[in-house]
Amino acid sequence: MILFKSLIVWVIIVCGEIANGIARTLLLVPYVGDFHARQIGVFTGAVIILTITIIFIKWIGAKSVFELLAIGLLWLVLMLTFEVTFGLFVAGYSWERIAADYNLLKGGLLPIGMFILTLSPLIAAKFRRLI
């Protein structure tokens, strides 16, 4: 049941991140440009991820640090798969464009967002005092 609930929450996170991407494109890109908007979007996305996770972490029912980290790793694998698949086949981005978001040395901040996503179940459980 924990796995099924974790998948449901991940879908909610994806929906939140899609809304974040749409808002970023409409509201930030015209003012700060695409790359800087994506940098800012990592932090707004992290807030969205943490908020959703805090809301649903008790419902998921994970009871140990191991389970919480396993959920985070599951979400990481699913999100990386989604990001690359969506980027290549829906948005039509090149591998270079996708990789740019992950290059910390060139200002790509997505590894920070993925790190927060991975730890978000543990952070949320600690925040809610479940562990």
C-alpha positions as CSV (number, residue, x, y, z in Angstrom):
1,M,0.0,0.0,0.0
2,I,2.9,2.4,0.7
3,L,4.1,1.9,-2.8
4,F,0.7,2.7,-4.4
5,K,0.2,5.7,-2.2
6,S,3.7,6.9,-3.0
7,L,3.0,6.7,-6.7
8,I,-0.2,8.7,-6.3
9,V,1.7,11.4,-4.4
10,W,4.3,11.4,-7.1
11,V,1.6,12.1,-9.7
12,I,0.4,15.0,-7.6
13,I,3.9,16.3,-7.5
14,V,4.3,16.0,-11.2
15,C,1.0,18.0,-11.7
16,G,2.4,20.7,-9.3
17,E,5.6,20.8,-11.3
18,I,3.8,21.1,-14.6
19,A,1.8,24.0,-13.1
20,N,5.1,25.5,-11.9
21,G,6.6,25.2,-15.4
22,I,3.6,26.8,-17.1
23,A,3.6,29.7,-14.5
24,R,7.4,30.0,-15.0
25,T,7.0,30.3,-18.7
26,L,4.2,32.8,-18.6
27,L,5.3,34.9,-15.7
28,L,9.1,34.8,-15.5
29,V,10.6,34.1,-18.9
30,P,9.5,37.4,-20.4
31,Y,11.3,39.3,-17.6
32,V,14.4,37.3,-16.8
33,G,14.9,35.0,-19.8
34,D,14.5,31.2,-20.1
35,F,17.6,30.1,-18.3
36,H,17.2,32.3,-15.3
37,A,13.6,31.4,-15.1
38,R,14.5,27.7,-15.0
39,Q,17.0,28.5,-12.2
40,I,14.3,30.3,-10.2
41,G,11.9,27.5,-11.0
42,V,14.1,24.9,-9.2
43,F,13.5,26.8,-5.9
44,T,9.7,27.3,-6.5
45,G,9.5,23.7,-7.5
46,A,11.3,22.6,-4.3
47,V,8.7,24.5,-2.3
48,I,5.9,22.8,-4.2
49,I,7.5,19.4,-3.7
50,L,8.0,19.9,0.0
51,T,4.5,21.3,0.5
52,I,2.8,18.4,-1.2
53,T,5.0,15.9,0.6
54,I,4.3,17.5,4.0
55,I,0.6,17.3,3.3
56,F,0.6,13.6,2.2
57,I,3.5,12.0,4.2
58,K,1.3,10.8,7.0
59,W,-1.2,9.3,4.5
60,I,1.6,7.4,2.7
61,G,2.2,5.5,6.0
62,A,6.0,5.1,5.8
63,K,7.3,4.3,9.3
64,S,11.1,4.1,9.0
65,V,13.9,6.2,7.6
66,F,14.6,3.3,5.2
67,E,11.1,3.5,3.8
68,L,11.2,7.2,3.5
69,L,14.5,7.2,1.6
70,A,13.2,4.4,-0.6
71,I,10.2,6.5,-1.5
72,G,12.5,9.4,-2.3
73,L,14.7,7.3,-4.5
74,L,11.6,5.9,-6.3
75,W,10.4,9.5,-6.9
76,L,13.9,10.5,-8.2
77,V,14.0,7.6,-10.7
78,L,10.4,8.4,-11.8
79,M,11.1,12.1,-12.1
80,L,14.3,11.7,-14.1
81,T,12.5,9.3,-16.4
82,F,9.6,11.8,-16.8
83,E,11.9,14.8,-17.3
84,V,13.9,13.2,-20.0
85,T,11.0,11.5,-21.8
86,F,8.8,14.7,-21.6
87,G,11.7,16.9,-22.7
88,L,12.7,14.7,-25.7
89,F,9.3,13.6,-27.0
90,V,6.8,16.3,-25.9
91,A,8.8,19.5,-25.7
92,G,11.2,18.5,-28.5
93,Y,14.4,19.5,-26.5
94,S,17.8,18.2,-27.5
95,W,19.9,16.1,-25.1
96,E,22.2,19.2,-24.8
97,R,19.3,21.3,-23.6
98,I,18.2,18.7,-21.1
99,A,21.7,18.2,-19.9
100,A,22.2,22.0,-19.4
101,D,19.7,22.0,-16.6
102,Y,21.8,19.4,-14.7
103,N,25.2,21.1,-15.2
104,L,25.9,22.8,-11.9
105,L,29.2,24.2,-13.3
106,K,27.2,26.2,-15.9
107,G,24.4,27.3,-13.6
108,G,22.0,24.4,-14.1
109,L,20.4,23.9,-10.7
110,L,18.2,20.8,-11.4
111,P,20.4,18.5,-9.4
112,I,19.5,20.6,-6.3
113,G,15.9,20.1,-7.0
114,M,16.3,16.4,-7.5
115,F,18.2,16.2,-4.2
116,I,15.4,17.9,-2.4
117,L,12.8,15.7,-4.1
118,T,14.8,12.6,-3.0
119,L,15.0,13.8,0.6
120,S,11.5,15.3,0.7
121,P,9.8,12.3,2.3
122,L,12.4,12.2,5.1
123,I,12.2,16.0,5.5
124,A,8.4,15.9,5.6
125,A,8.3,13.1,8.2
126,K,10.7,15.0,10.4
127,F,8.7,18.2,10.0
128,R,5.5,16.4,10.9
129,R,7.3,14.6,13.8
130,L,6.5,11.2,12.4
131,I,10.0,9.9,13.0
